[in-house]
Amino acid sequence: MDQAKGLGIVLVVTAHVFINSLDTVLQQLARFIYLFHMPLFFILSGMLYKPEMTMVLIKKRSTSLLIPYMAFLLLLNIKPIVATIIHPSFQALPFFCGLIYGGFVLKGWFGVFWFISCLFITQISYNTLLKYGGGGTYNPLSRQMVFIILICATLTLQKTPVRLPLAAEVVPIALVFFWTGHLASTQNLLKSKLMQILSTLGTSSCLLIFCSGYATLIAFDMKSSLFGLPIVSLIFAISLVLIVLKVVIFISKYRLIGKMMASLGSASLIIMYLSQPINITLRSRDWPDFFILILSVALPYLIFHFINLHWMPRFVLLGIKK
């Protein structure tokens, strides 16, 4: 799973760096990665899901997700926060309200923070739904859960999304991917030949449409509630993720590469938090794309190991108690 997270975070940073490149080929590559890079993380989270008592899960996820989320939000905003306190102005209230509201409101350096709050709400929601809609057995294939997921999937038909606090409007679609990950884990779908065939067909169809000049037709961006072709783009995203996971399984056979990817995976959240500030800062100074990409991964990775040296920053910035 760490190897999958490692490959996933490299794809996320690559997409965020190349989407603003002057090279049209790199831009197209970024748009292709956007089709599945965030669904990959929700599916991985679903694969790691284990049923918990609701309050126990809230406590665990508050520690592992919300504390680092708030810590990085404050640390990266320390300059404007100090300036606002020293020189109070009419902009102070909107500024602090924006930080609290989160989700789609957070842009620039904080553009990826929506994922953390959305993942927190998704995990708690899924656990609750499965507890009361899974027939008492936490069964992802119970009629109630399948019905709920189908309802969530139909929300891709939505054309005018409402912007809710903490990216809560993205949760229904995130639930579809989270459910897929849980299903893949409980039903061992990665070893299913039928699933391999279906995911290959889905990926092939996606590539055909994308390379035929219809990329905008299937464009997928969860934060912006851009869901491309209703239902179809969801299927494409899931197919691409399953293919990526098969690639990870293949890569894991090569021990050195596997260790490198797993090490990056363990630092994935820190890389997610810090890659955009580095990316945007270097982009404003006209650094070459590939240098920006390397530094946007390498510097947060080094900071992750520095944070790990002491229990206090490890708890506050990584959400790790022990």
C-alpha positions as CSV (number, residue, x, y, z in Angstrom):
1,M,0.0,0.0,0.0
2,D,2.9,2.4,0.7
3,Q,4.3,1.6,-2.7
4,A,0.9,2.5,-4.3
5,K,0.8,5.8,-2.2
6,G,4.3,6.5,-3.4
7,L,3.5,6.2,-7.0
8,G,0.2,8.1,-6.4
9,I,1.9,11.1,-4.8
10,V,4.4,11.3,-7.6
11,L,1.5,11.3,-10.1
12,V,-0.3,14.0,-8.0
13,V,2.8,16.3,-8.0
14,T,3.5,15.6,-11.7
15,A,-0.1,16.7,-12.6
16,H,0.1,19.9,-10.5
17,V,3.5,20.8,-12.0
18,F,2.8,20.0,-15.6
19,I,-0.7,21.5,-15.8
20,N,1.0,25.0,-15.8
21,S,3.8,24.0,-18.2
22,L,4.3,25.9,-21.5
23,D,4.8,22.5,-23.1
24,T,1.5,21.3,-24.5
25,V,2.6,17.6,-24.3
26,L,3.3,17.9,-20.6
27,Q,-0.1,19.8,-20.2
28,Q,-1.9,16.9,-21.9
29,L,-0.1,14.4,-19.7
30,A,-1.2,16.4,-16.6
31,R,-4.8,16.4,-17.8
32,F,-4.6,12.6,-18.3
33,I,-3.3,12.1,-14.8
34,Y,-6.1,14.3,-13.5
35,L,-8.6,11.6,-14.7
36,F,-7.6,9.3,-11.8
37,H,-4.9,10.7,-9.4
38,M,-7.3,11.7,-6.6
39,P,-9.6,8.7,-7.1
40,L,-6.5,6.6,-6.6
41,F,-6.1,7.9,-3.0
42,F,-9.7,7.4,-2.1
43,I,-9.6,3.9,-3.4
44,L,-6.4,3.2,-1.5
45,S,-8.1,4.5,1.7
46,G,-11.0,2.2,1.1
47,M,-8.7,-0.7,0.7
48,L,-7.2,0.1,4.1
49,Y,-10.6,0.6,5.8
50,K,-11.5,-1.4,8.8
51,P,-14.8,-1.1,10.6
52,E,-14.7,0.9,13.9
53,M,-17.0,2.3,16.4
54,T,-17.9,5.8,15.1
55,M,-16.5,7.8,18.0
56,V,-13.3,5.7,18.0
57,L,-12.8,6.3,14.3
58,I,-13.5,10.0,14.7
59,K,-10.8,10.2,17.4
60,K,-8.3,8.3,15.3
61,R,-8.9,10.3,12.2
62,S,-8.9,13.6,14.0
63,T,-5.4,12.7,15.2
64,S,-4.1,11.4,11.9
65,L,-5.8,13.9,9.5
66,L,-7.2,17.0,11.2
67,I,-4.4,17.9,13.5
68,P,-1.8,17.9,10.7
69,Y,-4.3,19.7,8.4
70,M,-4.8,22.5,10.9
71,A,-1.1,22.6,11.8
72,F,0.1,23.1,8.1
73,L,-2.8,25.5,7.4
74,L,-1.5,27.7,10.2
75,L,2.2,27.3,9.5
76,L,1.9,28.1,5.8
77,N,-0.4,31.1,6.7
78,I,1.8,32.4,9.5
79,K,2.9,35.6,7.6
80,P,-0.7,36.8,6.6
81,I,-2.0,35.8,10.1
82,V,0.6,37.9,11.9
83,A,0.1,40.8,9.4
84,T,-3.7,40.6,10.0
85,I,-3.3,40.7,13.8
86,I,-0.8,43.5,13.7
87,H,-2.7,45.6,11.2
88,P,-6.4,44.8,11.6
89,S,-8.4,45.5,8.5
90,F,-11.7,44.8,6.9
91,Q,-10.0,41.8,5.2
92,A,-9.4,40.0,8.5
93,L,-12.8,38.4,8.8
94,P,-13.0,37.0,5.2
95,F,-9.5,35.7,5.6
96,F,-10.1,33.7,8.7
97,C,-13.5,32.6,7.5
98,G,-11.9,31.3,4.4
99,L,-9.4,29.2,6.4
100,I,-12.2,27.7,8.5
101,Y,-14.5,27.1,5.5
102,G,-11.7,25.3,3.6
103,G,-12.6,23.1,0.6
104,F,-12.9,24.9,-2.7
105,V,-12.1,28.3,-1.1
106,L,-8.5,27.2,-0.4
107,K,-6.4,27.9,-3.5
108,G,-2.8,28.3,-4.5
109,W,-0.5,27.0,-1.8
110,F,-3.5,25.3,-0.2
111,G,-5.1,23.9,-3.3
112,V,-4.8,20.3,-2.2
113,F,-6.0,20.7,1.4
114,W,-9.5,19.9,0.3
115,F,-8.5,16.3,0.0
116,I,-7.8,15.9,3.8
117,S,-11.1,17.4,5.0
118,C,-13.0,15.5,2.3
119,L,-11.2,12.2,3.2
120,F,-12.0,12.7,6.9
121,I,-15.8,13.2,6.2
122,T,-15.8,10.4,3.7
123,Q,-14.3,7.9,6.1
124,I,-16.7,8.8,9.0
125,S,-19.7,8.8,6.6
126,Y,-18.8,5.5,5.0
127,N,-18.3,3.8,8.4
128,T,-21.7,5.1,9.6
129,L,-23.5,4.2,6.4
130,L,-22.0,0.7,6.4
131,K,-22.9,0.2,10.1
132,Y,-26.5,1.0,9.5
133,G,-26.8,0.1,5.8
134,G,-24.7,-3.0,5.6
135,G,-27.1,-5.4,7.3
136,G,-25.2,-5.2,10.6
137,T,-22.2,-7.1,9.0
138,Y,-20.3,-4.2,7.4
139,N,-21.0,-5.8,4.1
140,P,-20.2,-3.4,1.2
141,L,-22.4,-5.5,-1.1
142,S,-25.6,-5.2,0.9
143,R,-28.6,-3.9,-1.0
144,Q,-28.7,-0.7,1.1
145,M,-25.1,0.1,0.5
146,V,-25.3,-0.6,-3.3
147,F,-28.3,1.6,-3.5
148,I,-26.6,4.4,-1.6
149,I,-23.5,4.2,-3.9
150,L,-25.7,4.2,-7.0
151,I,-27.4,7.4,-5.7
152,C,-24.0,8.9,-5.1
153,A,-22.7,8.0,-8.5
154,T,-25.7,9.6,-10.2
155,L,-24.6,12.9,-8.7
156,T,-22.1,13.1,-11.6
157,L,-25.2,14.4,-13.4
158,Q,-25.1,17.5,-11.3
159,K,-24.2,20.6,-13.3
160,T,-24.2,23.4,-10.7
161,P,-22.4,22.2,-7.6
162,V,-22.9,23.8,-4.2
163,R,-19.7,24.7,-2.4
164,L,-19.9,23.3,1.1
165,P,-17.5,23.7,4.0
166,L,-14.4,21.4,4.0
167,A,-15.2,20.1,0.5
168,A,-18.2,18.2,1.8
169,E,-19.9,18.5,-1.7
170,V,-17.2,16.1,-3.0
171,V,-18.0,13.4,-0.4
172,P,-20.7,11.6,-2.4
173,I,-18.3,11.0,-5.3
174,A,-15.5,10.2,-2.9
175,L,-17.8,7.6,-1.3
176,V,-18.1,5.8,-4.7
177,F,-14.3,5.4,-4.9
178,F,-13.9,4.6,-1.2
179,W,-16.6,1.9,-1.6
180,T,-14.7,0.6,-4.7
181,G,-11.5,0.3,-2.6
182,H,-13.3,-1.5,0.2
183,L,-14.9,-3.8,-2.3
184,A,-11.6,-4.5,-4.0
185,S,-10.1,-5.5,-0.7
186,T,-13.0,-7.7,0.6
187,Q,-13.6,-9.3,-2.7
188,N,-10.0,-9.6,-3.8
189,L,-10.8,-7.9,-7.1
190,L,-7.2,-7.2,-8.1
191,K,-6.8,-11.0,-8.7
192,S,-10.1,-11.3,-10.5
193,K,-9.5,-12.1,-14.2
194,L,-12.9,-10.6,-15.1
195,M,-12.0,-7.4,-13.3
196,Q,-8.7,-7.2,-15.1
197,I,-10.5,-7.6,-18.5
198,L,-13.1,-4.9,-17.6
199,S,-10.5,-2.5,-16.3
200,T,-8.4,-3.0,-19.4
201,L,-11.4,-2.3,-21.6
202,G,-12.2,0.8,-19.6
203,T,-8.7,2.1,-19.7
204,S,-8.4,1.4,-23.5
205,S,-11.7,3.2,-24.1
206,C,-10.5,6.1,-22.0
207,L,-7.2,6.4,-23.9
208,L,-9.0,6.2,-27.2
209,I,-11.3,9.1,-26.4
210,F,-8.5,11.1,-24.8
211,C,-6.1,10.7,-27.7
212,S,-8.9,11.4,-30.3
213,G,-9.1,15.0,-29.2
214,Y,-12.0,14.6,-26.8
215,A,-10.1,15.1,-23.6
216,T,-12.4,17.9,-22.4
217,L,-15.4,15.5,-22.8
218,I,-14.1,13.2,-20.1
219,A,-12.2,15.7,-18.0
220,F,-12.3,14.8,-14.3
221,D,-11.5,17.0,-11.4
222,M,-13.0,16.2,-8.0
223,K,-12.3,19.5,-6.3
224,S,-14.0,21.5,-9.0
225,S,-16.9,18.9,-9.2
226,L,-16.0,18.4,-12.8
227,F,-17.1,14.8,-13.5
228,G,-16.8,14.6,-17.3
229,L,-19.2,12.1,-18.8
230,P,-21.7,11.2,-16.1
231,I,-21.0,7.7,-14.8
232,V,-18.7,6.9,-17.7
233,S,-15.9,9.1,-16.3
234,L,-16.3,7.4,-12.9
235,I,-15.8,4.0,-14.6
236,F,-12.8,5.3,-16.5
237,A,-11.2,6.6,-13.3
238,I,-11.8,3.3,-11.5
239,S,-10.4,1.4,-14.5
240,L,-7.3,3.5,-14.6
241,V,-6.7,3.1,-10.8
242,L,-7.0,-0.7,-11.1
243,I,-4.4,-0.7,-13.9
244,V,-2.1,1.6,-11.8
245,L,-2.4,-0.9,-8.9
246,K,-1.5,-3.8,-11.2
247,V,1.6,-1.7,-12.2
248,V,2.5,-1.3,-8.5
249,I,2.2,-5.0,-8.0
250,F,4.6,-5.5,-10.9
251,I,7.0,-2.8,-9.7
252,S,7.1,-4.4,-6.2
253,K,8.9,-7.4,-7.7
254,Y,12.0,-5.1,-8.1
255,R,13.1,-4.7,-4.5
256,L,15.1,-1.4,-4.8
257,I,12.3,0.4,-6.8
258,G,9.7,-1.0,-4.4
259,K,11.6,0.3,-1.4
260,M,11.9,3.8,-2.9
261,M,8.2,3.9,-3.8
262,A,7.2,2.7,-0.3
263,S,9.5,5.3,1.3
264,L,7.8,8.0,-0.7
265,G,4.4,6.6,0.2
266,S,5.1,6.9,3.9
267,A,5.8,10.6,3.3
268,S,2.9,11.1,0.9
269,L,0.8,13.5,3.1
270,I,3.8,15.7,3.8
271,I,4.6,15.8,0.1
272,M,0.9,16.7,-0.6
273,Y,1.0,19.5,1.9
274,L,4.3,21.1,0.8
275,S,4.6,20.4,-2.9
276,Q,2.3,23.2,-4.0
277,P,4.1,26.0,-2.2
278,I,7.4,24.8,-3.7
279,N,5.8,24.3,-7.1
280,I,4.2,27.8,-7.2
281,T,7.3,29.5,-5.8
282,L,9.7,28.0,-8.3
283,R,7.2,28.4,-11.2
284,S,7.1,32.2,-10.4
285,R,10.9,32.2,-10.9
286,D,10.7,30.4,-14.3
287,W,12.4,27.2,-13.2
288,P,12.4,24.3,-15.7
289,D,9.4,21.9,-15.3
290,F,11.4,18.8,-14.4
291,F,13.5,20.7,-11.7
292,I,10.3,21.9,-10.2
293,L,8.9,18.3,-10.2
294,I,12.0,16.8,-8.6
295,L,12.3,19.5,-5.9
296,S,8.5,19.4,-5.2
297,V,8.9,15.7,-4.2
298,A,12.5,15.7,-2.8
299,L,12.3,18.7,-0.4
300,P,9.1,17.6,1.4
301,Y,10.5,14.1,1.5
302,L,13.6,15.4,3.4
303,I,11.4,17.5,5.7
304,F,9.3,14.4,6.5
305,H,12.4,12.6,7.8
306,F,13.4,15.7,9.8
307,I,9.9,15.8,11.3
308,N,10.3,12.2,12.3
309,L,13.2,12.9,14.5
310,H,11.1,14.0,17.5
311,W,7.8,13.0,18.9
312,M,6.3,16.5,19.1
313,P,6.5,17.5,15.4
314,R,5.7,13.9,14.5
315,F,2.4,14.2,16.5
316,V,1.5,17.7,15.3
317,L,2.6,17.5,11.7
318,L,2.2,13.7,11.0
319,G,-0.6,12.8,13.4
320,I,1.5,9.9,14.8
321,K,1.2,9.3,18.5
322,K,3.9,6.7,18.9
